[in-house]
Amino acid sequence: MTLRTSFASTAAAILAGSALCLAVPGTANADDTCQLGASNVGPRSCVMNELRTAPVPTLGNGVCFGLVNVGGTAFDGPLNSPSVAPGATHSISLRISQGLLGNMAPALLTCDVNVIVDWRNLDNGATGSMTHFVPASHNSTYPFQVVAPTGPGRFQLTVRTDRPSLPASTEIVVP
């Protein structure tokens, strides 16, 4: 066997082994924890549905006009650790931010405000609500993160504040 043949054989073996590693990712069971996002190794990817509400114009603490933005992910779970809520199942992970131009320039239209998230299960009528203080510093670069423990089903989600505001609603399916 010549040096050229030996080198070609070694290179072919390395390439085939690399392709096998990429083509056969780690497997996970439905009972394993999951992570939000996509994964081809380790924890399985959660079954997910994305959501975003329209901005919620609001008056804040003092004389302040602000915009509250809410996006999130409905998931089946249980979430792995570390995450927003390790072990959470059939819930919605919400990202609450404020203002305009959050990561491109100094944020505009931000106020300290209590954000209220109400939900209603459209399948069985069950309702829930949560209130969180969200400081003006939580712009799109540093969103406030919270998990709404809704359970599975079709939901109407409404976001408002405890100050005068124009609420925004959306529908989402929690797997």
GURO-512267 format. One record per residue: residue number from 0; residue in three letters; x, y, z of N, C-alpha, C, O, CB in turn. Coordinates in Angstrom, 2 decimals, padded with zeros to 5 digits. Glycine has a CB too. Example, Ala and Ser with C-alpha at 12.3 -4.5 7.8 and 13.67 -1.06 7.14 Angstrom:
(0,"ALA",(013.19,-005.69,007.80),(012.30,-004.50,007.80),(013.20,-003.30,007.80),(014.24,-003.32,008.46),(011.31,-004.47,009.05))
(1,"SER",(012.85,-002.25,007.08),(013.67,-001.06,007.14),(012.90,000.03,007.87),(013.41,001.14,008.04),(014.08,-000.60,005.72))
This chain:
(0,"MET",(000.86,-001.17,000.00),(000.00,000.00,000.00),(000.90,001.23,000.00),(001.82,001.35,000.82),(-000.98,000.00,001.24))
(1,"THR",(000.64,002.14,-000.91),(001.45,003.34,-001.02),(000.94,004.39,-000.04),(-000.14,004.28,000.53),(001.44,003.88,-002.45))
(2,"LEU",(001.75,005.41,000.12),(001.38,006.51,001.01),(000.14,007.23,000.49),(-000.71,007.64,001.28),(002.56,007.50,001.15))
(3,"ARG",(000.03,007.39,-000.82),(-001.12,008.06,-001.43),(-002.40,007.26,-001.15),(-003.42,007.86,-000.81),(-000.90,008.23,-002.95))
(4,"THR",(-002.37,005.95,-001.29),(-003.53,005.10,-001.05),(-003.92,005.13,000.42),(-005.10,005.19,000.76),(-003.25,003.66,-001.50))
(5,"SER",(-002.92,005.10,001.30),(-003.17,005.13,002.74),(-003.83,006.45,003.14),(-004.77,006.46,003.94),(-001.85,004.94,003.52))
(6,"PHE",(-003.33,007.57,002.59),(-003.91,008.87,002.90),(-005.35,008.98,002.39),(-006.22,009.49,003.10),(-003.06,009.99,002.28))
(7,"ALA",(-005.60,008.49,001.18),(-006.95,008.52,000.61),(-007.91,007.68,001.44),(-009.06,008.08,001.64),(-006.94,008.04,-000.83))
(8,"SER",(-007.47,006.52,001.91),(-008.32,005.65,002.73),(-008.65,006.31,004.06),(-009.79,006.25,004.53),(-007.64,004.30,002.97))
(9,"THR",(-007.66,006.95,004.67),(-007.87,007.63,005.95),(-008.84,008.80,005.78),(-009.75,008.98,006.60),(-006.53,008.13,006.53))
(10,"ALA",(-008.66,009.59,004.73),(-009.55,010.72,004.48),(-010.98,010.26,004.24),(-011.92,010.87,004.73),(-009.05,011.54,003.29))
(11,"ALA",(-011.15,009.19,003.48),(-012.49,008.66,003.20),(-013.15,008.18,004.49),(-014.34,008.41,004.69),(-012.42,007.50,002.18))
(12,"ALA",(-012.39,007.53,005.38),(-012.94,007.04,006.64),(-013.37,008.21,007.53),(-014.41,008.15,008.19),(-011.90,006.16,007.38))
(13,"ILE",(-012.58,009.27,007.55),(-012.92,010.44,008.37),(-014.18,011.10,007.83),(-015.08,011.45,008.61),(-011.74,011.46,008.38))
(14,"LEU",(-014.27,011.28,006.53),(-015.45,011.90,005.94),(-016.71,011.06,006.17),(-017.77,011.60,006.48),(-015.24,012.12,004.44))
(15,"ALA",(-016.60,009.76,006.02),(-017.76,008.88,006.24),(-018.20,008.93,007.70),(-019.39,008.96,007.98),(-017.43,007.44,005.83))
(16,"GLY",(-017.24,008.94,008.62),(-017.58,009.02,010.05),(-018.23,010.33,010.40),(-019.18,010.36,011.19),(-016.34,008.83,010.90))
(17,"SER",(-017.74,011.44,009.83),(-018.34,012.75,010.06),(-019.76,012.80,009.52),(-020.65,013.33,010.19),(-017.49,013.85,009.41))
(18,"ALA",(-019.97,012.27,008.34),(-021.31,012.26,007.75),(-022.27,011.44,008.59),(-023.43,011.82,008.76),(-021.28,011.72,006.32))
(19,"LEU",(-021.79,010.32,009.13),(-022.64,009.48,009.97),(-023.04,010.23,011.24),(-024.19,010.14,011.68),(-021.92,008.17,010.34))
(20,"CYS",(-022.10,010.98,011.84),(-022.41,011.74,013.05),(-023.44,012.82,012.77),(-024.31,013.08,013.60),(-021.14,012.37,013.64))
(21,"LEU",(-023.35,013.45,011.61),(-024.29,014.51,011.27),(-025.65,013.96,010.87),(-026.68,014.59,011.11),(-023.73,015.36,010.16))
(22,"ALA",(-025.66,012.78,010.25),(-026.90,012.23,009.73),(-027.72,011.51,010.80),(-028.93,011.35,010.64),(-026.61,011.28,008.60))
(23,"VAL",(-027.08,011.08,011.88),(-027.79,010.33,012.91),(-027.67,011.09,014.23),(-026.79,010.78,015.04),(-027.22,008.88,013.04))
(24,"PRO",(-028.53,012.08,014.46),(-028.46,012.85,015.70),(-028.91,012.00,016.89),(-029.50,010.94,016.73),(-029.32,014.12,015.60))
(25,"GLY",(-028.61,012.50,018.08),(-029.05,011.82,019.28),(-030.56,011.71,019.31),(-031.26,012.62,018.86),(-028.56,012.54,020.53))
(26,"THR",(-031.06,010.63,019.81),(-032.50,010.45,019.87),(-033.00,010.77,021.27),(-032.24,010.67,022.24),(-032.90,009.01,019.46))
(27,"ALA",(-034.24,011.13,021.37),(-034.85,011.46,022.66),(-036.26,010.88,022.69),(-036.92,010.77,021.65),(-034.87,013.00,022.92))
(28,"ASN",(-036.70,010.54,023.86),(-038.05,010.00,024.04),(-039.03,011.13,024.32),(-038.63,012.22,024.72),(-038.08,008.98,025.18))
(29,"ALA",(-040.30,010.87,024.09),(-041.34,011.88,024.35),(-041.39,012.27,025.82),(-041.86,013.36,026.15),(-042.72,011.36,023.90))
(30,"ASP",(-040.92,011.40,026.72),(-040.95,011.70,028.14),(-039.75,012.53,028.59),(-039.73,013.02,029.72),(-041.01,010.43,028.93))
(31,"ASP",(-038.74,012.69,027.72),(-037.56,013.47,028.06),(-037.91,014.95,028.12),(-038.90,015.39,027.54),(-036.43,013.23,027.05))
(32,"THR",(-037.07,015.72,028.85),(-037.28,017.17,028.86),(-036.99,017.72,027.48),(-036.34,017.08,026.66),(-036.38,017.86,029.92))
(33,"CYS",(-037.48,018.93,027.23),(-037.27,019.54,025.92),(-036.72,020.95,026.10),(-036.75,021.50,027.20),(-038.57,019.57,025.10))
(34,"GLN",(-036.23,021.51,025.01),(-035.75,022.88,025.04),(-036.47,023.68,023.97),(-036.80,023.15,022.90),(-034.22,022.94,024.83))
(35,"LEU",(-036.70,024.96,024.25),(-037.32,025.83,023.26),(-036.29,026.10,022.18),(-035.12,026.34,022.48),(-037.82,027.18,023.91))
(36,"GLY",(-036.68,026.05,020.95),(-035.76,026.17,019.83),(-035.60,024.82,019.17),(-036.45,023.94,019.33),(-034.39,026.72,020.29))
(37,"ALA",(-034.51,024.63,018.45),(-034.29,023.38,017.73),(-033.03,022.71,018.25),(-032.06,023.38,018.60),(-034.19,023.62,016.21))
(38,"SER",(-033.04,021.40,018.30),(-031.90,020.65,018.77),(-031.81,019.35,017.99),(-032.83,018.71,017.72),(-031.99,020.39,020.28))
(39,"ASN",(-030.59,018.96,017.64),(-030.43,017.66,017.02),(-029.65,016.72,017.92),(-029.36,015.58,017.54),(-029.74,017.79,015.66))
(40,"VAL",(-029.30,017.18,019.10),(-028.65,016.34,020.11),(-029.19,016.75,021.47),(-029.77,017.83,021.61),(-027.09,016.46,020.05))
(41,"GLY",(-029.00,015.91,022.45),(-029.42,016.26,023.80),(-030.92,016.31,023.94),(-031.62,015.47,023.37),(-028.84,017.59,024.19))
(42,"PRO",(-031.43,017.29,024.70),(-032.88,017.34,024.91),(-033.63,017.48,023.59),(-033.15,018.11,022.65),(-033.25,018.50,025.84))
(43,"ARG",(-034.80,016.88,023.55),(-035.61,016.97,022.33),(-036.12,018.39,022.17),(-036.18,019.14,023.15),(-036.78,015.96,022.35))
(44,"SER",(-036.50,018.76,020.96),(-037.12,020.05,020.72),(-038.58,019.96,021.17),(-039.26,018.98,020.87),(-037.01,020.47,019.22))
(45,"CYS",(-039.05,020.96,021.86),(-040.44,021.00,022.29),(-041.35,021.15,021.06),(-040.93,021.69,020.04),(-040.69,022.15,023.30))
(46,"VAL",(-042.59,020.66,021.18),(-043.61,021.00,020.19),(-043.99,022.43,020.52),(-044.37,022.73,021.65),(-044.87,019.99,020.23))
(47,"MET",(-043.90,023.34,019.51),(-044.03,024.76,019.80),(-044.94,025.47,018.80),(-045.06,025.07,017.65),(-042.67,025.42,019.81))
(48,"ASN",(-045.58,026.55,019.28),(-046.32,027.49,018.44),(-045.92,028.89,018.88),(-045.95,029.20,020.07),(-047.88,027.26,018.56))
(49,"GLU",(-045.56,029.73,017.92),(-045.12,031.10,018.21),(-046.32,032.05,018.26),(-047.33,031.81,017.59),(-044.09,031.58,017.17))
(50,"LEU",(-046.20,033.12,019.04),(-047.25,034.13,019.09),(-046.64,035.51,019.20),(-045.51,035.67,019.66),(-048.20,033.88,020.26))
(51,"ARG",(-047.39,036.50,018.79),(-047.04,037.91,018.96),(-048.33,038.70,018.97),(-049.22,038.48,018.15),(-046.07,038.42,017.81))
(52,"THR",(-048.44,039.62,019.93),(-049.61,040.49,019.98),(-049.26,041.82,019.32),(-048.09,042.12,019.08),(-050.11,040.71,021.45))
(53,"ALA",(-050.27,042.60,019.03),(-050.05,043.97,018.58),(-049.48,044.75,019.77),(-049.75,044.39,020.91),(-051.38,044.64,018.03))
(54,"PRO",(-048.71,045.80,019.53),(-048.23,046.62,020.65),(-049.40,047.18,021.46),(-050.45,047.49,020.91),(-047.35,047.78,020.14))
(55,"VAL",(-049.20,047.29,022.77),(-050.22,047.81,023.68),(-049.82,049.22,024.11),(-048.92,049.37,024.95),(-050.40,046.87,024.93))
(56,"PRO",(-050.46,050.26,023.56),(-050.17,051.63,024.02),(-050.72,051.80,025.44),(-051.83,051.37,025.74),(-050.79,052.70,023.05))
(57,"THR",(-049.92,052.44,026.30),(-050.33,052.59,027.70),(-049.76,053.85,028.32),(-048.74,054.37,027.87),(-049.91,051.37,028.50))
(58,"LEU",(-050.42,054.31,029.35),(-049.84,055.33,030.22),(-049.11,054.58,031.31),(-049.58,053.54,031.78),(-050.94,056.31,030.81))
(59,"GLY",(-047.95,055.10,031.72),(-047.16,054.43,032.75),(-047.18,055.19,034.05),(-048.00,056.09,034.25),(-045.74,054.25,032.29))
(60,"ASN",(-046.25,054.83,034.93),(-046.13,055.52,036.21),(-045.72,056.97,035.96),(-044.79,057.23,035.19),(-045.10,054.81,037.14))
(61,"GLY",(-046.40,057.89,036.60),(-046.11,059.30,036.39),(-046.72,059.76,035.08),(-047.74,059.23,034.64),(-044.60,059.56,036.40))
(62,"VAL",(-046.11,060.75,034.45),(-046.57,061.26,033.16),(-045.70,060.60,032.10),(-044.64,061.10,031.75),(-046.50,062.85,033.08))
(63,"CYS",(-046.18,059.47,031.59),(-045.37,058.69,030.67),(-046.28,057.93,029.71),(-047.29,057.36,030.12),(-044.45,057.71,031.45))
(64,"PHE",(-045.92,057.92,028.43),(-046.64,057.15,027.43),(-045.71,056.05,026.94),(-044.57,056.32,026.57),(-047.13,058.06,026.25))
(65,"GLY",(-046.20,054.81,026.92),(-045.34,053.70,026.53),(-046.02,052.71,025.61),(-047.24,052.77,025.40),(-044.86,052.99,027.74))
(66,"LEU",(-045.22,051.80,025.06),(-045.70,050.70,024.23),(-045.19,049.40,024.82),(-043.99,049.24,025.05),(-045.26,050.86,022.75))
(67,"VAL",(-046.10,048.46,025.07),(-045.73,047.14,025.58),(-045.83,046.15,024.42),(-046.85,046.09,023.74),(-046.64,046.70,026.79))
(68,"ASN",(-044.76,045.39,024.20),(-044.71,044.39,023.14),(-044.61,043.00,023.76),(-043.81,042.78,024.67),(-043.51,044.65,022.18))
(69,"VAL",(-045.44,042.07,023.28),(-045.43,040.72,023.83),(-045.32,039.69,022.70),(-046.08,039.73,021.73),(-046.72,040.46,024.67))
(70,"GLY",(-044.37,038.81,022.84),(-044.20,037.66,021.95),(-043.99,036.45,022.82),(-043.75,036.58,024.02),(-043.00,037.87,020.95))
(71,"GLY",(-044.07,035.28,022.24),(-043.85,034.12,023.06),(-043.94,032.82,022.30),(-044.10,032.79,021.08),(-044.82,034.10,024.17))
(72,"THR",(-043.84,031.74,023.07),(-043.86,030.39,022.52),(-044.73,029.51,023.40),(-044.48,029.37,024.59),(-042.43,029.82,022.40))
(73,"ALA",(-045.75,028.90,022.79),(-046.55,027.89,023.49),(-045.83,026.56,023.28),(-045.39,026.27,022.16),(-048.05,027.84,022.96))
(74,"PHE",(-045.71,025.74,024.32),(-044.94,024.51,024.22),(-045.59,023.38,025.01),(-046.45,023.62,025.86),(-043.51,024.74,024.72))
(75,"ASP",(-045.16,022.14,024.70),(-045.70,020.98,025.41),(-044.90,020.67,026.67),(-045.49,020.35,027.70),(-045.71,019.77,024.49))
(76,"GLY",(-043.59,020.75,026.62),(-042.74,020.50,027.78),(-042.57,019.03,028.09),(-042.99,018.19,027.30),(-043.30,021.20,028.97))
(77,"PRO",(-041.98,018.69,029.20),(-041.44,019.58,030.24),(-040.13,020.22,029.80),(-039.31,019.59,029.12),(-041.23,018.81,031.56))
(78,"LEU",(-039.94,021.50,030.19),(-038.73,022.23,029.83),(-037.54,021.68,030.60),(-037.66,021.25,031.75),(-038.89,023.73,030.09))
(79,"ASN",(-036.37,021.70,029.93),(-035.15,021.26,030.59),(-034.59,022.39,031.45),(-035.15,023.49,031.48),(-034.10,020.79,029.56))
(80,"SER",(-033.50,022.11,032.12),(-032.84,023.11,032.95),(-031.48,023.38,032.33),(-030.82,022.41,031.96),(-032.71,022.63,034.45))
(81,"PRO",(-031.00,024.58,032.19),(-031.64,025.82,032.59),(-032.64,026.30,031.55),(-032.44,026.13,030.34),(-030.59,026.89,032.85))
(82,"SER",(-033.69,026.90,032.02),(-034.69,027.52,031.15),(-035.47,028.51,032.00),(-035.18,028.69,033.18),(-035.64,026.46,030.50))
(83,"VAL",(-036.45,029.15,031.39),(-037.27,030.13,032.11),(-038.01,029.46,033.26),(-038.13,030.03,034.34),(-038.28,030.81,031.16))
(84,"ALA",(-038.51,028.24,033.04),(-039.26,027.51,034.07),(-039.00,026.01,033.91),(-039.78,025.31,033.28),(-040.79,027.81,033.96))
(85,"PRO",(-037.90,025.51,034.48),(-037.60,024.08,034.35),(-038.77,023.22,034.82),(-039.34,023.46,035.88),(-036.35,023.72,035.16))
(86,"GLY",(-039.12,022.21,034.00),(-040.20,021.30,034.34),(-041.58,021.76,033.91),(-042.53,020.98,033.99),(-040.20,021.08,035.80))
(87,"ALA",(-041.72,023.00,033.43),(-043.04,023.50,033.02),(-043.58,022.70,031.84),(-042.83,022.33,030.93),(-042.96,025.00,032.66))
(88,"THR",(-044.89,022.43,031.86),(-045.52,021.70,030.76),(-046.76,022.46,030.30),(-047.38,023.18,031.07),(-045.90,020.27,031.20))
(89,"HIS",(-047.11,022.29,029.02),(-048.32,022.86,028.43),(-048.55,024.29,028.90),(-049.54,024.59,029.57),(-049.54,022.00,028.77))
(90,"SER",(-047.62,025.16,028.53),(-047.62,026.55,028.99),(-047.20,027.47,027.86),(-046.92,027.02,026.75),(-046.70,026.74,030.21))
(91,"ILE",(-047.17,028.77,028.16),(-046.71,029.77,027.20),(-045.57,030.56,027.84),(-045.74,031.18,028.89),(-047.88,030.72,026.75))
(92,"SER",(-044.41,030.53,027.20),(-043.28,031.34,027.62),(-043.42,032.70,026.93),(-043.41,032.78,025.71),(-041.90,030.66,027.26))
(93,"LEU",(-043.55,033.77,027.73),(-043.78,035.11,027.19),(-042.54,035.98,027.33),(-041.84,035.93,028.34),(-044.97,035.78,027.90))
(94,"ARG",(-042.27,036.77,026.30),(-041.21,037.76,026.31),(-041.87,039.14,026.23),(-042.46,039.48,025.21),(-040.19,037.54,025.12))
(95,"ILE",(-041.77,039.91,027.30),(-042.43,041.22,027.38),(-041.35,042.29,027.30),(-040.42,042.31,028.11),(-043.28,041.36,028.69))
(96,"SER",(-041.49,043.17,026.32),(-040.53,044.26,026.18),(-041.31,045.57,026.00),(-042.53,045.57,025.83),(-039.56,044.02,024.98))
(97,"GLN",(-040.56,046.67,026.03),(-041.21,047.97,025.92),(-040.50,048.83,024.90),(-039.31,048.67,024.64),(-041.23,048.67,027.26))
(98,"GLY",(-041.26,049.75,024.33),(-040.70,050.82,023.53),(-040.44,050.48,022.08),(-040.76,049.41,021.58),(-039.48,051.26,024.13))
(99,"LEU",(-039.82,051.47,021.43),(-039.40,051.38,020.04),(-037.89,051.45,019.99),(-037.26,051.98,020.91),(-040.04,052.51,019.19))
(100,"LEU",(-037.30,050.91,018.95),(-035.86,051.00,018.72),(-035.04,050.46,019.88),(-034.00,051.02,020.21),(-035.47,052.42,018.45))
(101,"GLY",(-035.51,049.37,020.49),(-034.87,048.85,021.69),(-033.40,048.51,021.56),(-032.63,048.83,022.47),(-035.57,047.66,022.12))
(102,"ASN",(-032.97,047.88,020.47),(-031.57,047.51,020.38),(-030.82,048.33,019.33),(-029.62,048.12,019.15),(-031.45,046.05,020.06))
(103,"MET",(-031.47,049.23,018.65),(-030.82,050.03,017.62),(-030.47,051.43,018.11),(-029.60,052.08,017.53),(-031.72,050.12,016.40))
(104,"ALA",(-031.10,051.90,019.14),(-030.90,053.25,019.64),(-031.50,053.30,021.05),(-032.10,052.32,021.50),(-031.57,054.34,018.70))
(105,"PRO",(-031.34,054.41,021.75),(-032.01,054.50,023.04),(-033.51,054.24,022.87),(-034.14,054.79,021.96),(-031.77,055.89,023.69))
(106,"ALA",(-034.06,053.43,023.73),(-035.47,053.05,023.61),(-036.38,054.26,023.82),(-036.16,055.08,024.71),(-035.82,051.95,024.64))
(107,"LEU",(-037.38,054.34,022.98),(-038.40,055.39,023.09),(-039.69,054.74,023.54),(-039.90,053.56,023.29),(-038.59,056.15,021.75))
(108,"LEU",(-040.55,055.48,024.20),(-041.86,055.02,024.66),(-041.76,053.85,025.64),(-042.36,052.80,025.43),(-042.71,054.62,023.46))
(109,"THR",(-040.99,054.06,026.71),(-040.88,053.06,027.77),(-041.30,053.68,029.09),(-041.01,054.85,029.35),(-039.45,052.50,027.86))
(110,"CYS",(-041.99,052.89,029.92),(-042.46,053.35,031.24),(-042.45,052.16,032.19),(-042.61,051.01,031.77),(-043.90,053.97,031.14))
(111,"ASP",(-042.27,052.44,033.47),(-042.50,051.40,034.47),(-043.99,051.12,034.49),(-044.80,052.04,034.61),(-041.96,051.82,035.89))
(112,"VAL",(-044.37,049.83,034.38),(-045.79,049.52,034.27),(-046.06,048.09,034.74),(-045.19,047.22,034.63),(-046.28,049.71,032.82))
(113,"ASN",(-047.26,047.86,035.27),(-047.70,046.50,035.60),(-048.41,045.93,034.37),(-049.42,046.47,033.93),(-048.65,046.49,036.85))
(114,"VAL",(-047.88,044.84,033.82),(-048.46,044.19,032.65),(-049.33,043.03,033.13),(-048.92,042.22,033.96),(-047.35,043.68,031.67))
(115,"ILE",(-050.55,042.98,032.60),(-051.51,041.93,032.95),(-051.75,041.06,031.72),(-052.07,041.57,030.64),(-052.85,042.53,033.49))
(116,"VAL",(-051.59,039.76,031.89),(-051.86,038.80,030.82),(-053.05,037.95,031.27),(-052.97,037.25,032.28),(-050.59,037.91,030.49))
(117,"ASP",(-054.14,038.00,030.51),(-055.34,037.20,030.78),(-055.45,036.14,029.69),(-055.12,036.40,028.54),(-056.65,038.09,030.83))
(118,"TRP",(-055.90,034.94,030.07),(-056.14,033.91,029.05),(-057.44,033.20,029.33),(-057.88,033.06,030.47),(-054.98,032.91,029.01))
(119,"ARG",(-058.04,032.73,028.23),(-059.29,031.98,028.31),(-059.17,030.79,027.36),(-058.86,030.94,026.18),(-060.54,032.88,027.94))
(120,"ASN",(-059.42,029.59,027.91),(-059.38,028.37,027.10),(-060.65,028.33,026.27),(-061.75,028.29,026.81),(-059.24,027.09,028.00))
(121,"LEU",(-060.51,028.35,024.95),(-061.67,028.36,024.05),(-062.33,026.99,023.95),(-063.44,026.88,023.43),(-061.25,028.83,022.65))
(122,"ASP",(-061.66,025.94,024.44),(-062.23,024.59,024.40),(-063.11,024.29,025.62),(-064.16,023.67,025.49),(-061.11,023.57,024.31))
(123,"ASN",(-062.66,024.73,026.81),(-063.41,024.37,028.01),(-063.81,025.55,028.89),(-064.44,025.36,029.93),(-062.60,023.41,028.83))
(124,"GLY",(-063.44,026.78,028.49),(-063.86,027.97,029.24),(-063.00,028.34,030.43),(-063.26,029.36,031.07),(-065.23,027.79,029.71))
(125,"ALA",(-061.98,027.54,030.76),(-061.12,027.85,031.90),(-060.39,029.17,031.66),(-060.01,029.47,030.53),(-060.10,026.70,032.16))
(126,"THR",(-060.19,029.95,032.72),(-059.53,031.25,032.60),(-058.37,031.36,033.58),(-058.27,030.60,034.53),(-060.53,032.38,032.85))
(127,"GLY",(-057.51,032.31,033.32),(-056.39,032.58,034.21),(-055.86,033.97,033.94),(-056.20,034.58,032.92),(-055.28,031.54,034.03))
(128,"SER",(-055.04,034.47,034.84),(-054.48,035.80,034.71),(-053.20,035.89,035.52),(-053.05,035.19,036.53),(-055.50,036.88,035.16))
(129,"MET",(-052.30,036.73,035.08),(-051.09,037.00,035.86),(-050.69,038.46,035.66),(-050.89,039.03,034.59),(-049.92,036.05,035.44))
(130,"THR",(-050.13,039.06,036.72),(-049.69,040.45,036.68),(-048.23,040.50,037.08),(-047.82,039.88,038.06),(-050.56,041.34,037.62))
(131,"HIS",(-047.43,041.24,036.30),(-046.01,041.40,036.61),(-045.60,042.84,036.39),(-046.00,043.47,035.41),(-045.14,040.45,035.76))
(132,"PHE",(-044.80,043.36,037.33),(-044.21,044.69,037.16),(-043.08,044.57,036.15),(-042.17,043.75,036.32),(-043.70,045.27,038.52))
(133,"VAL",(-043.12,045.39,035.10),(-042.09,045.38,034.06),(-041.45,046.77,034.02),(-042.08,047.72,033.55),(-042.69,044.98,032.67))
(134,"PRO",(-040.21,046.89,034.50),(-039.54,048.19,034.46),(-039.27,048.65,033.04),(-039.21,047.83,032.12),(-038.24,048.12,035.24))
(135,"ALA",(-039.10,049.95,032.85),(-038.86,050.53,031.53),(-037.58,049.99,030.90),(-037.42,050.05,029.68),(-038.78,052.05,031.64))
(136,"SER",(-036.67,049.47,031.70),(-035.39,048.98,031.17),(-035.52,047.69,030.36),(-034.56,047.29,029.70),(-034.42,048.76,032.31))
(137,"HIS",(-036.67,047.04,030.39),(-036.85,045.79,029.65),(-037.30,046.09,028.22),(-038.48,046.03,027.90),(-037.89,044.87,030.36))
(138,"ASN",(-036.31,046.42,027.36),(-036.60,046.68,025.96),(-036.42,045.38,025.17),(-036.28,044.31,025.76),(-035.66,047.81,025.39))
(139,"SER",(-036.42,045.48,023.85),(-036.35,044.26,023.04),(-035.02,043.53,023.19),(-034.94,042.34,022.89),(-036.58,044.60,021.59))
(140,"THR",(-033.97,044.21,023.64),(-032.69,043.55,023.87),(-032.71,042.74,025.16),(-032.08,041.69,025.23),(-031.56,044.58,023.91))
(141,"TYR",(-033.42,043.21,026.17),(-033.50,042.55,027.47),(-034.97,042.37,027.87),(-035.43,043.04,028.79),(-032.74,043.37,028.54))
(142,"PRO",(-035.70,041.47,027.20),(-037.13,041.32,027.52),(-037.33,040.68,028.89),(-036.49,039.92,029.38),(-037.83,040.48,026.44))
(143,"PHE",(-038.46,041.00,029.49),(-038.90,040.38,030.74),(-039.50,039.03,030.34),(-040.35,038.98,029.46),(-039.95,041.28,031.53))
(144,"GLN",(-039.06,037.95,030.98),(-039.55,036.63,030.60),(-040.35,036.02,031.74),(-039.96,036.07,032.90),(-038.39,035.70,030.22))
(145,"VAL",(-041.49,035.43,031.37),(-042.39,034.81,032.34),(-043.12,033.66,031.66),(-043.28,033.67,030.44),(-043.40,035.86,032.93))
(146,"VAL",(-043.56,032.68,032.44),(-044.30,031.55,031.89),(-045.73,031.57,032.42),(-045.96,031.64,033.63),(-043.61,030.20,032.24))
(147,"ALA",(-046.70,031.51,031.50),(-048.12,031.44,031.86),(-048.52,029.97,031.87),(-048.49,029.32,030.83),(-049.01,032.27,030.85))
(148,"PRO",(-048.91,029.44,033.03),(-049.27,028.01,033.15),(-050.70,027.74,032.69),(-051.59,027.54,033.52),(-049.09,027.54,034.60))
(149,"THR",(-050.93,027.73,031.39),(-052.28,027.66,030.84),(-052.87,026.26,030.80),(-054.08,026.10,030.96),(-052.28,028.22,029.47))
(150,"GLY",(-052.04,025.24,030.58),(-052.53,023.91,030.27),(-052.74,023.81,028.77),(-052.60,024.81,028.07),(-053.85,023.60,031.04))
(151,"PRO",(-053.07,022.61,028.25),(-053.22,022.45,026.80),(-054.56,022.97,026.29),(-055.54,023.04,027.04),(-053.06,020.99,026.42))
(152,"GLY",(-054.61,023.33,025.00),(-055.86,023.74,024.36),(-055.70,024.98,023.51),(-054.59,025.48,023.32),(-056.92,023.99,025.41))
(153,"ARG",(-056.83,025.47,022.99),(-056.87,026.71,022.20),(-057.16,027.85,023.17),(-058.08,027.76,023.98),(-057.96,026.65,021.06))
(154,"PHE",(-056.37,028.93,023.08),(-056.50,030.03,024.03),(-056.62,031.37,023.34),(-056.04,031.60,022.28),(-055.33,030.05,024.98))
(155,"GLN",(-057.39,032.25,023.98),(-057.37,033.67,023.64),(-056.53,034.32,024.72),(-056.82,034.20,025.91),(-058.83,034.29,023.54))
(156,"LEU",(-055.50,035.03,024.29),(-054.57,035.69,025.21),(-054.74,037.19,025.03),(-054.68,037.69,023.91),(-053.08,035.25,024.94))
(157,"THR",(-054.96,037.92,026.14),(-055.13,039.37,026.10),(-054.08,040.01,026.98),(-053.88,039.60,028.12),(-056.57,039.78,026.55))
(158,"VAL",(-053.41,041.03,026.46),(-052.38,041.76,027.19),(-052.87,043.19,027.42),(-053.36,043.84,026.50),(-051.01,041.76,026.41))
(159,"ARG",(-052.74,043.66,028.67),(-053.15,045.01,029.04),(-052.27,045.47,030.19),(-051.40,044.73,030.64),(-054.67,045.07,029.43))
(160,"THR",(-052.49,046.67,030.67),(-051.78,047.14,031.86),(-052.80,047.60,032.90),(-053.99,047.67,032.63),(-050.80,048.30,031.50))
(161,"ASP",(-052.30,047.91,034.10),(-053.21,048.40,035.15),(-053.43,049.90,035.05),(-054.12,050.49,035.89),(-052.65,048.06,036.53))
(162,"ARG",(-052.87,050.53,034.03),(-053.07,051.95,033.73),(-053.96,052.04,032.49),(-054.21,051.02,031.86),(-051.70,052.71,033.51))
(163,"PRO",(-054.43,053.22,032.13),(-055.20,053.32,030.88),(-054.37,052.79,029.71),(-053.25,053.24,029.47),(-055.63,054.79,030.63))
(164,"SER",(-054.95,051.83,028.97),(-054.24,051.21,027.84),(-055.24,050.69,026.82),(-056.44,050.61,027.09),(-053.31,050.06,028.33))
(165,"LEU",(-054.74,050.34,025.65),(-055.55,049.69,024.61),(-055.11,048.23,024.54),(-054.08,047.94,023.93),(-055.39,050.42,023.20))
(166,"PRO",(-055.86,047.30,025.15),(-055.46,045.89,025.19),(-055.30,045.29,023.79),(-055.93,045.74,022.83),(-056.47,045.08,025.98))
(167,"ALA",(-054.46,044.27,023.70),(-054.27,043.53,022.45),(-054.52,042.05,022.74),(-054.12,041.54,023.78),(-052.83,043.76,021.86))
(168,"SER",(-055.17,041.36,021.79),(-055.49,039.94,021.96),(-054.98,039.14,020.77),(-054.81,039.67,019.67),(-057.01,039.74,022.13))
(169,"THR",(-054.75,037.87,021.02),(-054.38,036.93,019.96),(-054.85,035.54,020.39),(-055.16,035.32,021.56),(-052.84,036.95,019.69))
(170,"GLU",(-054.90,034.63,019.44),(-055.26,033.24,019.74),(-054.05,032.36,019.50),(-053.26,032.60,018.59),(-056.46,032.75,018.89))
(171,"ILE",(-053.91,031.33,020.33),(-052.76,030.42,020.26),(-053.21,029.04,020.69),(-054.08,028.90,021.55),(-051.58,030.92,021.13))
(172,"VAL",(-052.61,028.02,020.11),(-052.85,026.63,020.53),(-051.66,026.19,021.37),(-050.52,026.23,020.90),(-053.07,025.68,019.30))
(173,"VAL",(-051.93,025.76,022.59),(-050.89,025.22,023.47),(-050.91,023.70,023.30),(-051.90,023.06,023.63),(-051.11,025.64,024.98))
(174,"PRO",(-049.81,023.12,022.77),(-049.80,021.66,022.54),(-049.82,020.86,023.84),(-049.81,019.63,023.81),(-048.58,021.27,021.74))
